[in-house]
Amino acid sequence: MGVHNSEGISVICRQEIRITIATPIMPLDAVAV
């Protein structure tokens, strides 16, 4: 994560949020793996 881009960070955050909302039942461990 050497490059710090507001757009990149926002995209990553959005992806994480989508995964969290899309799979609220699945544990974070399953998503991490």
FENURGI-V41883 format. One record per residue. N is the residue number from 0. RES is the residue in one small letter. PSI is psi in radians with two decimals (none if undefined). Layout:
n = (N N)
res = (RES RES)
psi = (PSI PSI)
This chain:
n = (0 1 2 3 4 5 6 7 8 9 10 11 12 13 14 15 16 17 18 19 20 21 22 23 24 25 26 27 28 29 30 31 32)
res = (m g v h n s e g i s v i c r q e i r i t i a t p i m p l d a v a v)
psi = (0.85 -0.58 2.31 1.76 2.24 -0.67 -0.81 -0.77 -0.77 -0.70 -0.79 -0.76 -0.74 -0.75 -0.79 -0.74 -0.75 -0.76 -0.75 -0.71 -0.67 -0.59 1.17 -0.41 -0.65 2.46 2.74 -0.56 -0.76 -0.71 -0.71 -0.73 none)
